[in-house]
Amino acid sequence: MRYFLELSYNGKAYHGWQNQPNAITVQAVLEKSLSTLLKESISIVGAGRTDTGVHAANMYAHFDFEGLIPSDLVYKLNALLPKDIAISKLLKVKEDAHARFDAKSRTYHYRMSTSKSVFNFDYAYQLTKTLNVNAMNEACKILFEYKDFQCFSKVNTDVKTYNCEIKEAQWHVRGEELLFVITADRFLRNMVRAIVGTMINIGLGKIKPKDLHGIIESKDRAKAGYSVPAHGLNLVNILYPEKIFIKDTDLFSA
């Protein structure tokens, strides 16, 4: 039987999601806890590969297990896991369901604080310079005209295509905070942080919104803006088709 875990984590203490040698990752901690509780080696596959320091308010991962799942597994997992990783649900899915490849869309938020704050510095990039948010939102509209976003991707990645379908991109002013919301069918490594860095250059007047055309068409990472810090980035939502879930079975939740 295949299961989906719905979880969240604070990425501050982790070297991203994916297993790495000699580094603590979210995937490694989850696999260790699941293997301990289910008394066999468990491997999990995540919906994405968040980078070092990136947070996830809504993340999914799948694993296979042939035995009987204890009804209190979610409770026991949360008791065993560190305080910065939390499981909300365990869902039964069809045997060919895949946490990464079946995702229809993913939504990220990037938070920027426009004033010094003692409470949100772990979760928002502090930038006190005045930004032209209207110009940044004008540039957001240009993103919808393109599919190939190689210019925003980390170089030397193992992807077969740089094509992504952006479905939502907008800046919101919330008091002394700016929130960038972006949804796409998939994201390239470092893509959101590079887009935000480019948008900041537009907001500061260093480049014009229309210059984004040339940046995207160049397919050159060096033409785009800097990569903003990871701690402001949060994966907030992943959508799946309903058909992959087995509805006539028990749902284990926290």
MODAUR-V716430 format. One record per pair of residues at least 12 apart in sequence whose ideal C-beta (glycine too) atoms are under 10 Angstrom apart, sorted by the first residue. I is the first residue (numbers start at 1). J is the second residue. If there is no record, write none. Layout:
# MODAUR-V716430
i->[I | I]
j->[J | J]
This chain:
# MODAUR-V716430
i->[1 | 1 | 1 | 1 | 1 | 1 | 1 | 1 | 1 | 1 | 1 | 1 | 1 | 2 | 2 | 2 | 2 | 2 | 2 | 2 | 2 | 2 | 2 | 2 | 2 | 2 | 2 | 2 | 2 | 3 | 3 | 3 | 3 | 3 | 3 | 3 | 3 | 3 | 3 | 3 | 3 | 3 | 3 | 3 | 3 | 3 | 3 | 4 | 4 | 4 | 4 | 4 | 4 | 4 | 4 | 4 | 4 | 4 | 4 | 4 | 4 | 4 | 4 | 4 | 5 | 5 | 5 | 5 | 5 | 5 | 5 | 5 | 5 | 5 | 5 | 5 | 5 | 5 | 5 | 5 | 5 | 5 | 5 | 6 | 6 | 6 | 6 | 6 | 6 | 6 | 6 | 6 | 6 | 6 | 6 | 6 | 6 | 6 | 7 | 7 | 7 | 7 | 7 | 7 | 7 | 7 | 7 | 7 | 7 | 7 | 7 | 7 | 7 | 7 | 7 | 7 | 7 | 7 | 8 | 8 | 8 | 8 | 8 | 8 | 8 | 8 | 8 | 8 | 8 | 8 | 8 | 9 | 9 | 9 | 9 | 9 | 9 | 9 | 9 | 9 | 9 | 9 | 9 | 9 | 9 | 9 | 9 | 10 | 10 | 10 | 10 | 10 | 10 | 10 | 10 | 10 | 10 | 10 | 10 | 10 | 10 | 11 | 11 | 11 | 11 | 11 | 11 | 11 | 11 | 11 | 11 | 11 | 11 | 11 | 11 | 11 | 11 | 11 | 12 | 12 | 12 | 12 | 12 | 12 | 12 | 12 | 12 | 13 | 13 | 13 | 13 | 13 | 13 | 13 | 13 | 14 | 14 | 14 | 14 | 14 | 14 | 14 | 14 | 14 | 14 | 14 | 14 | 14 | 15 | 15 | 15 | 15 | 16 | 16 | 16 | 16 | 16 | 16 | 16 | 17 | 17 | 17 | 17 | 17 | 17 | 17 | 17 | 17 | 17 | 17 | 17 | 17 | 18 | 18 | 18 | 18 | 18 | 19 | 19 | 19 | 19 | 20 | 23 | 24 | 25 | 25 | 25 | 25 | 26 | 26 | 26 | 26 | 26 | 26 | 26 | 26 | 26 | 26 | 27 | 27 | 27 | 27 | 27 | 27 | 28 | 29 | 29 | 29 | 29 | 29 | 30 | 30 | 30 | 30 | 30 | 30 | 30 | 30 | 30 | 30 | 31 | 31 | 31 | 31 | 32 | 32 | 33 | 33 | 33 | 33 | 33 | 33 | 33 | 33 | 33 | 34 | 34 | 34 | 34 | 34 | 34 | 34 | 34 | 35 | 36 | 36 | 36 | 37 | 37 | 37 | 37 | 37 | 37 | 37 | 37 | 38 | 38 | 38 | 38 | 38 | 38 | 38 | 38 | 38 | 39 | 40 | 40 | 40 | 42 | 42 | 42 | 43 | 43 | 43 | 43 | 44 | 44 | 44 | 44 | 44 | 44 | 45 | 45 | 45 | 45 | 45 | 45 | 45 | 45 | 45 | 46 | 46 | 46 | 46 | 46 | 46 | 47 | 47 | 47 | 47 | 47 | 47 | 47 | 47 | 47 | 47 | 47 | 47 | 47 | 47 | 48 | 48 | 48 | 48 | 48 | 48 | 48 | 48 | 48 | 48 | 48 | 48 | 49 | 49 | 49 | 50 | 50 | 50 | 50 | 50 | 50 | 50 | 51 | 51 | 51 | 51 | 51 | 51 | 51 | 51 | 52 | 52 | 53 | 53 | 53 | 53 | 53 | 53 | 54 | 54 | 54 | 54 | 54 | 54 | 54 | 54 | 54 | 54 | 55 | 55 | 55 | 55 | 55 | 55 | 55 | 55 | 55 | 55 | 55 | 55 | 55 | 56 | 56 | 56 | 56 | 56 | 56 | 56 | 57 | 57 | 57 | 57 | 57 | 57 | 58 | 58 | 58 | 58 | 58 | 58 | 58 | 58 | 58 | 59 | 59 | 59 | 59 | 59 | 59 | 59 | 59 | 60 | 60 | 60 | 60 | 60 | 60 | 60 | 60 | 60 | 60 | 61 | 61 | 61 | 62 | 62 | 62 | 62 | 62 | 62 | 62 | 62 | 63 | 63 | 64 | 69 | 69 | 69 | 69 | 70 | 71 | 71 | 71 | 72 | 73 | 73 | 73 | 74 | 74 | 74 | 74 | 74 | 74 | 74 | 74 | 74 | 75 | 75 | 75 | 75 | 77 | 77 | 77 | 78 | 86 | 87 | 87 | 87 | 88 | 88 | 89 | 89 | 89 | 89 | 90 | 90 | 90 | 90 | 90 | 91 | 91 | 91 | 91 | 91 | 91 | 91 | 91 | 91 | 91 | 92 | 92 | 92 | 92 | 92 | 92 | 92 | 92 | 93 | 93 | 93 | 93 | 93 | 93 | 94 | 94 | 94 | 94 | 95 | 96 | 97 | 97 | 97 | 97 | 97 | 97 | 98 | 98 | 99 | 99 | 99 | 100 | 100 | 101 | 102 | 102 | 102 | 102 | 102 | 102 | 103 | 103 | 103 | 103 | 103 | 103 | 104 | 104 | 104 | 104 | 104 | 104 | 105 | 105 | 105 | 105 | 105 | 105 | 105 | 105 | 105 | 105 | 105 | 106 | 106 | 106 | 106 | 106 | 106 | 106 | 106 | 106 | 106 | 106 | 106 | 106 | 107 | 107 | 107 | 107 | 107 | 107 | 107 | 107 | 107 | 107 | 107 | 107 | 108 | 108 | 108 | 108 | 108 | 108 | 108 | 108 | 108 | 108 | 108 | 108 | 108 | 108 | 108 | 108 | 109 | 109 | 109 | 109 | 109 | 109 | 109 | 109 | 109 | 109 | 109 | 109 | 109 | 110 | 110 | 110 | 110 | 110 | 110 | 110 | 110 | 110 | 110 | 110 | 110 | 110 | 110 | 110 | 110 | 110 | 110 | 111 | 111 | 111 | 111 | 111 | 111 | 111 | 111 | 111 | 111 | 111 | 111 | 111 | 112 | 112 | 112 | 112 | 112 | 112 | 112 | 112 | 112 | 112 | 112 | 112 | 112 | 112 | 112 | 112 | 112 | 112 | 112 | 113 | 113 | 113 | 113 | 113 | 113 | 113 | 113 | 113 | 114 | 114 | 114 | 114 | 114 | 114 | 114 | 114 | 114 | 114 | 114 | 114 | 115 | 115 | 115 | 115 | 115 | 116 | 116 | 117 | 117 | 120 | 120 | 120 | 120 | 121 | 121 | 122 | 122 | 123 | 123 | 123 | 123 | 124 | 124 | 124 | 124 | 124 | 124 | 124 | 124 | 125 | 125 | 125 | 125 | 125 | 125 | 125 | 125 | 125 | 125 | 125 | 126 | 126 | 127 | 127 | 127 | 127 | 127 | 127 | 127 | 128 | 129 | 129 | 129 | 130 | 130 | 130 | 131 | 131 | 131 | 131 | 131 | 131 | 131 | 131 | 131 | 131 | 132 | 132 | 132 | 132 | 132 | 133 | 133 | 133 | 133 | 133 | 133 | 133 | 134 | 134 | 134 | 135 | 135 | 135 | 135 | 135 | 135 | 135 | 135 | 135 | 136 | 136 | 136 | 136 | 136 | 136 | 136 | 136 | 136 | 136 | 136 | 136 | 136 | 136 | 137 | 137 | 137 | 137 | 137 | 137 | 137 | 137 | 137 | 138 | 138 | 138 | 138 | 138 | 139 | 139 | 139 | 139 | 139 | 139 | 139 | 139 | 139 | 139 | 139 | 139 | 139 | 139 | 139 | 139 | 140 | 140 | 140 | 140 | 140 | 140 | 140 | 140 | 140 | 140 | 140 | 140 | 140 | 141 | 141 | 141 | 141 | 142 | 142 | 142 | 142 | 142 | 142 | 142 | 142 | 143 | 143 | 143 | 143 | 143 | 143 | 143 | 143 | 143 | 143 | 144 | 144 | 144 | 144 | 144 | 145 | 145 | 145 | 145 | 146 | 146 | 146 | 146 | 146 | 146 | 146 | 146 | 147 | 147 | 147 | 147 | 147 | 147 | 147 | 148 | 148 | 148 | 148 | 148 | 148 | 148 | 149 | 149 | 149 | 149 | 149 | 149 | 149 | 149 | 149 | 149 | 149 | 149 | 149 | 150 | 150 | 150 | 150 | 150 | 150 | 150 | 150 | 150 | 150 | 151 | 151 | 151 | 151 | 151 | 151 | 151 | 151 | 151 | 151 | 151 | 151 | 151 | 151 | 151 | 151 | 151 | 151 | 152 | 152 | 152 | 152 | 152 | 152 | 152 | 152 | 152 | 152 | 152 | 152 | 152 | 152 | 152 | 152 | 152 | 152 | 152 | 152 | 152 | 153 | 153 | 153 | 153 | 153 | 153 | 153 | 153 | 153 | 154 | 154 | 154 | 154 | 154 | 154 | 154 | 154 | 155 | 155 | 155 | 155 | 155 | 156 | 157 | 157 | 157 | 158 | 159 | 159 | 159 | 161 | 161 | 162 | 162 | 162 | 163 | 163 | 163 | 164 | 164 | 164 | 164 | 164 | 164 | 165 | 165 | 165 | 165 | 166 | 166 | 166 | 166 | 166 | 166 | 166 | 167 | 167 | 167 | 167 | 168 | 168 | 168 | 168 | 169 | 169 | 169 | 169 | 169 | 169 | 169 | 170 | 170 | 171 | 171 | 171 | 178 | 178 | 178 | 178 | 178 | 179 | 179 | 180 | 180 | 180 | 180 | 180 | 180 | 180 | 180 | 181 | 181 | 182 | 182 | 183 | 183 | 183 | 185 | 187 | 190 | 190 | 190 | 190 | 190 | 190 | 191 | 191 | 192 | 192 | 192 | 192 | 192 | 192 | 193 | 193 | 193 | 193 | 193 | 193 | 193 | 193 | 194 | 194 | 194 | 194 | 194 | 194 | 194 | 195 | 195 | 195 | 195 | 195 | 196 | 196 | 196 | 196 | 196 | 196 | 196 | 197 | 197 | 197 | 197 | 197 | 197 | 198 | 198 | 198 | 198 | 198 | 198 | 198 | 198 | 198 | 198 | 199 | 199 | 199 | 200 | 200 | 200 | 201 | 201 | 201 | 201 | 202 | 204 | 206 | 207 | 211 | 212]
j->[63 | 64 | 65 | 66 | 67 | 68 | 69 | 92 | 93 | 94 | 95 | 246 | 249 | 45 | 62 | 63 | 64 | 65 | 91 | 92 | 93 | 94 | 95 | 96 | 97 | 98 | 99 | 244 | 246 | 34 | 42 | 44 | 61 | 62 | 63 | 64 | 65 | 69 | 73 | 89 | 90 | 91 | 92 | 93 | 97 | 246 | 252 | 47 | 60 | 61 | 62 | 63 | 89 | 90 | 91 | 92 | 93 | 97 | 98 | 99 | 102 | 240 | 244 | 245 | 30 | 34 | 44 | 46 | 59 | 60 | 61 | 62 | 63 | 73 | 74 | 77 | 87 | 88 | 89 | 90 | 91 | 99 | 252 | 47 | 58 | 59 | 60 | 61 | 74 | 86 | 87 | 88 | 89 | 90 | 91 | 238 | 253 | 254 | 26 | 30 | 46 | 56 | 57 | 58 | 59 | 60 | 61 | 74 | 77 | 78 | 81 | 85 | 86 | 87 | 88 | 89 | 90 | 254 | 55 | 56 | 57 | 58 | 59 | 84 | 85 | 86 | 87 | 88 | 234 | 235 | 236 | 26 | 29 | 30 | 50 | 54 | 55 | 56 | 57 | 59 | 81 | 82 | 84 | 85 | 86 | 87 | 235 | 26 | 53 | 55 | 56 | 57 | 82 | 83 | 84 | 85 | 86 | 122 | 123 | 231 | 234 | 25 | 26 | 50 | 51 | 52 | 53 | 54 | 55 | 56 | 84 | 85 | 122 | 230 | 231 | 233 | 234 | 235 | 52 | 53 | 54 | 55 | 84 | 122 | 123 | 230 | 231 | 26 | 29 | 52 | 53 | 82 | 83 | 84 | 85 | 26 | 27 | 28 | 29 | 50 | 51 | 52 | 53 | 54 | 55 | 82 | 84 | 85 | 28 | 51 | 52 | 53 | 49 | 50 | 51 | 52 | 53 | 54 | 230 | 30 | 46 | 47 | 48 | 49 | 50 | 51 | 52 | 54 | 56 | 59 | 61 | 235 | 46 | 48 | 49 | 50 | 51 | 31 | 43 | 44 | 46 | 52 | 52 | 82 | 46 | 49 | 50 | 52 | 44 | 46 | 50 | 54 | 56 | 59 | 61 | 81 | 84 | 85 | 43 | 44 | 45 | 46 | 49 | 61 | 44 | 80 | 81 | 82 | 84 | 85 | 42 | 44 | 46 | 59 | 61 | 63 | 77 | 81 | 85 | 87 | 43 | 44 | 61 | 63 | 80 | 81 | 76 | 77 | 78 | 79 | 80 | 81 | 82 | 85 | 87 | 61 | 63 | 65 | 73 | 77 | 80 | 81 | 87 | 63 | 76 | 77 | 80 | 69 | 70 | 72 | 73 | 76 | 77 | 79 | 80 | 63 | 65 | 67 | 68 | 69 | 70 | 73 | 76 | 77 | 67 | 65 | 66 | 67 | 63 | 64 | 65 | 61 | 62 | 63 | 64 | 60 | 61 | 62 | 63 | 64 | 99 | 60 | 61 | 62 | 63 | 64 | 98 | 99 | 100 | 101 | 59 | 60 | 61 | 62 | 99 | 100 | 59 | 60 | 61 | 62 | 98 | 99 | 100 | 101 | 102 | 103 | 106 | 235 | 238 | 240 | 60 | 61 | 99 | 100 | 103 | 106 | 108 | 186 | 187 | 189 | 235 | 238 | 100 | 187 | 189 | 108 | 187 | 189 | 230 | 233 | 234 | 235 | 154 | 189 | 190 | 192 | 193 | 227 | 230 | 233 | 230 | 231 | 122 | 229 | 230 | 231 | 232 | 233 | 108 | 192 | 193 | 229 | 230 | 231 | 232 | 233 | 234 | 235 | 84 | 108 | 109 | 111 | 122 | 123 | 230 | 231 | 232 | 233 | 234 | 235 | 236 | 85 | 108 | 233 | 234 | 235 | 236 | 238 | 107 | 109 | 234 | 235 | 236 | 237 | 88 | 106 | 107 | 234 | 235 | 236 | 237 | 238 | 239 | 85 | 88 | 99 | 106 | 235 | 236 | 237 | 238 | 89 | 91 | 93 | 99 | 100 | 102 | 103 | 235 | 238 | 240 | 87 | 99 | 100 | 91 | 93 | 97 | 98 | 99 | 100 | 102 | 244 | 90 | 99 | 95 | 90 | 92 | 250 | 252 | 252 | 90 | 250 | 252 | 252 | 87 | 90 | 252 | 86 | 87 | 88 | 89 | 90 | 251 | 252 | 253 | 254 | 87 | 252 | 253 | 254 | 90 | 252 | 254 | 254 | 254 | 252 | 253 | 254 | 253 | 254 | 251 | 252 | 253 | 254 | 250 | 251 | 252 | 253 | 254 | 240 | 244 | 245 | 246 | 247 | 249 | 250 | 251 | 252 | 253 | 245 | 246 | 247 | 248 | 249 | 250 | 251 | 252 | 240 | 243 | 244 | 245 | 246 | 249 | 243 | 244 | 245 | 246 | 246 | 244 | 240 | 241 | 243 | 244 | 245 | 246 | 240 | 244 | 238 | 240 | 244 | 186 | 238 | 186 | 238 | 239 | 240 | 241 | 243 | 244 | 185 | 186 | 238 | 239 | 240 | 241 | 167 | 185 | 238 | 239 | 240 | 241 | 165 | 167 | 168 | 183 | 184 | 185 | 186 | 237 | 238 | 239 | 240 | 167 | 182 | 183 | 184 | 185 | 186 | 187 | 192 | 235 | 236 | 237 | 238 | 239 | 167 | 168 | 181 | 182 | 183 | 184 | 234 | 235 | 236 | 237 | 238 | 239 | 180 | 181 | 182 | 183 | 184 | 187 | 191 | 192 | 193 | 195 | 196 | 233 | 234 | 235 | 236 | 237 | 123 | 172 | 179 | 180 | 181 | 182 | 192 | 232 | 233 | 234 | 235 | 236 | 237 | 124 | 125 | 171 | 178 | 179 | 180 | 181 | 182 | 192 | 193 | 195 | 196 | 199 | 228 | 229 | 232 | 233 | 234 | 123 | 124 | 125 | 126 | 174 | 177 | 178 | 179 | 180 | 231 | 232 | 233 | 234 | 124 | 125 | 126 | 127 | 128 | 131 | 171 | 176 | 177 | 178 | 179 | 180 | 196 | 199 | 200 | 203 | 228 | 229 | 232 | 125 | 126 | 127 | 128 | 175 | 176 | 177 | 178 | 232 | 126 | 127 | 128 | 129 | 130 | 131 | 173 | 174 | 175 | 176 | 177 | 178 | 127 | 128 | 175 | 176 | 177 | 128 | 176 | 176 | 177 | 176 | 177 | 231 | 232 | 231 | 232 | 231 | 232 | 231 | 232 | 233 | 234 | 176 | 177 | 178 | 179 | 229 | 231 | 232 | 234 | 178 | 193 | 196 | 197 | 200 | 228 | 229 | 230 | 231 | 232 | 233 | 229 | 232 | 178 | 200 | 203 | 204 | 228 | 229 | 232 | 176 | 200 | 203 | 204 | 203 | 204 | 205 | 171 | 173 | 178 | 199 | 200 | 201 | 202 | 203 | 204 | 205 | 202 | 203 | 204 | 205 | 209 | 170 | 171 | 172 | 173 | 178 | 199 | 203 | 171 | 203 | 209 | 171 | 199 | 202 | 203 | 204 | 205 | 207 | 208 | 209 | 169 | 170 | 171 | 178 | 180 | 196 | 198 | 199 | 200 | 201 | 202 | 203 | 204 | 209 | 169 | 170 | 171 | 172 | 180 | 199 | 202 | 203 | 209 | 202 | 208 | 209 | 210 | 212 | 169 | 171 | 195 | 198 | 199 | 201 | 202 | 203 | 207 | 208 | 209 | 210 | 211 | 212 | 213 | 215 | 166 | 168 | 169 | 170 | 171 | 180 | 181 | 182 | 195 | 199 | 202 | 209 | 212 | 169 | 170 | 209 | 212 | 169 | 209 | 210 | 211 | 212 | 213 | 215 | 216 | 164 | 166 | 168 | 169 | 182 | 184 | 195 | 199 | 212 | 216 | 165 | 166 | 167 | 168 | 169 | 166 | 212 | 213 | 216 | 163 | 164 | 165 | 166 | 212 | 213 | 216 | 217 | 161 | 162 | 163 | 164 | 165 | 166 | 216 | 161 | 162 | 163 | 164 | 216 | 217 | 219 | 162 | 163 | 164 | 166 | 184 | 187 | 188 | 191 | 194 | 195 | 216 | 219 | 224 | 162 | 163 | 188 | 191 | 216 | 218 | 219 | 220 | 221 | 224 | 188 | 191 | 194 | 195 | 198 | 212 | 214 | 215 | 216 | 217 | 218 | 219 | 220 | 221 | 222 | 223 | 224 | 225 | 164 | 187 | 188 | 189 | 190 | 191 | 192 | 193 | 194 | 195 | 196 | 197 | 198 | 215 | 216 | 219 | 221 | 223 | 224 | 225 | 227 | 187 | 188 | 189 | 190 | 191 | 194 | 219 | 221 | 224 | 188 | 189 | 190 | 191 | 193 | 194 | 221 | 227 | 189 | 190 | 220 | 221 | 222 | 189 | 188 | 189 | 190 | 189 | 186 | 188 | 189 | 186 | 188 | 188 | 191 | 219 | 185 | 186 | 188 | 184 | 185 | 186 | 187 | 188 | 191 | 183 | 184 | 185 | 186 | 182 | 183 | 184 | 185 | 187 | 191 | 195 | 182 | 183 | 184 | 185 | 181 | 182 | 183 | 184 | 181 | 182 | 183 | 184 | 192 | 195 | 199 | 182 | 183 | 196 | 199 | 203 | 196 | 199 | 200 | 203 | 232 | 232 | 234 | 192 | 195 | 196 | 199 | 200 | 228 | 232 | 233 | 236 | 237 | 195 | 196 | 236 | 237 | 239 | 239 | 235 | 221 | 224 | 227 | 228 | 230 | 233 | 224 | 227 | 227 | 228 | 232 | 233 | 234 | 235 | 225 | 226 | 227 | 228 | 229 | 230 | 232 | 233 | 215 | 221 | 224 | 225 | 226 | 227 | 228 | 212 | 224 | 225 | 227 | 228 | 225 | 226 | 227 | 228 | 229 | 232 | 233 | 224 | 225 | 226 | 227 | 228 | 229 | 211 | 212 | 215 | 216 | 223 | 224 | 225 | 226 | 227 | 228 | 212 | 225 | 228 | 225 | 226 | 228 | 215 | 224 | 225 | 226 | 225 | 225 | 225 | 225 | 223 | 224]
